[in-house]
Amino acid sequence: MLTRHFLVSGRVQGVGFRYFVAREARSLSLEGWVRNLPDGRVEAVARGDSGQMEALLGRLWQGSPMSKVLDVTVDDTTDGVQEGFAILPTPWGREE
């Protein structure tokens, strides 16, 4: 199992992007979370096999219908994830 950290930039806040990511991750049977960042990016951590990770990466680049993804960075991580796939609040109390 792999755990990966994703940072997505572009027009990805206020367009349903977190809900899109959560839906796609759940459809791929991934565990992890997604949240908005104060700087306008969306952050996600997901755990699954390499095929699931490649599928999620492709869907992140596709984005939700109203989004415009400009960049996706991916790093391996050792961050823990709980069961399921959650939408977390924006750090520092800013929620989009």
C-alpha positions in Angstrom: 0.0 0.0 0.0 1.1 3.5 -0.9 0.3 6.8 0.9 0.6 9.9 -1.3 0.3 13.6 -0.6 -1.3 15.7 -3.4 -1.3 19.5 -3.8 -3.6 20.8 -6.5 -3.5 24.4 -7.7 -5.6 26.4 -10.1 -9.3 27.3 -9.8 -10.0 24.5 -7.3 -11.8 26.3 -4.4 -15.4 27.3 -4.5 -16.1 24.9 -7.4 -17.0 21.7 -5.6 -13.4 20.3 -6.1 -13.2 18.7 -2.6 -16.5 16.9 -3.1 -15.3 15.7 -6.5 -12.1 14.4 -5.0 -13.9 12.7 -2.1 -16.4 11.0 -4.5 -13.6 9.9 -6.9 -11.4 8.6 -4.1 -14.3 6.7 -2.6 -15.2 5.2 -6.0 -11.6 3.9 -6.1 -11.8 2.5 -2.6 -9.1 4.8 -1.3 -8.7 5.9 2.3 -7.6 9.4 3.2 -8.8 13.0 3.2 -9.0 16.3 1.3 -9.1 19.9 2.4 -8.8 23.5 1.1 -5.7 25.4 2.0 -5.6 29.1 2.9 -3.4 29.8 -0.1 -6.1 28.7 -2.6 -4.7 25.1 -3.2 -6.4 21.9 -2.4 -4.5 19.3 -0.4 -5.2 15.5 -0.2 -3.7 12.4 1.3 -4.7 9.0 0.0 -3.7 5.4 0.6 -4.1 2.6 -1.8 -2.2 0.5 -4.4 -0.3 2.0 -7.3 -3.1 1.5 -9.8 -5.5 3.3 -7.5 -3.0 6.1 -7.1 -2.5 6.5 -10.8 -6.3 6.6 -11.4 -6.7 9.3 -8.7 -3.9 11.4 -10.2 -5.6 11.3 -13.6 -8.9 12.3 -12.0 -7.3 15.2 -10.1 -5.9 16.5 -13.4 -9.4 16.2 -14.9 -11.0 18.1 -12.0 -14.6 18.9 -11.3 -16.7 20.6 -14.1 -16.2 24.2 -12.9 -12.5 23.8 -11.9 -9.4 24.5 -13.9 -6.4 22.5 -12.6 -3.1 24.1 -13.4 -0.7 21.8 -11.4 -0.7 18.7 -9.3 2.3 17.8 -7.2 2.6 14.3 -5.7 4.9 13.1 -3.0 5.1 9.9 -1.0 4.2 10.4 2.7 4.0 8.5 5.9 1.0 10.6 7.1 -1.6 8.4 8.8 -5.1 8.1 7.4 -8.2 6.8 9.0 -10.7 4.4 7.5 -12.8 6.0 4.7 -12.2 9.2 2.8 -13.0 12.5 4.6 -13.4 16.1 3.7 -11.5 18.1 6.4 -12.0 21.7 7.4 -9.5 24.3 6.1 -6.7 24.9 8.6 -6.8 28.1 10.6 -10.6 28.2 10.4 -11.0 29.5 6.8 -13.6 27.4 5.0 -14.5 27.8 1.4 
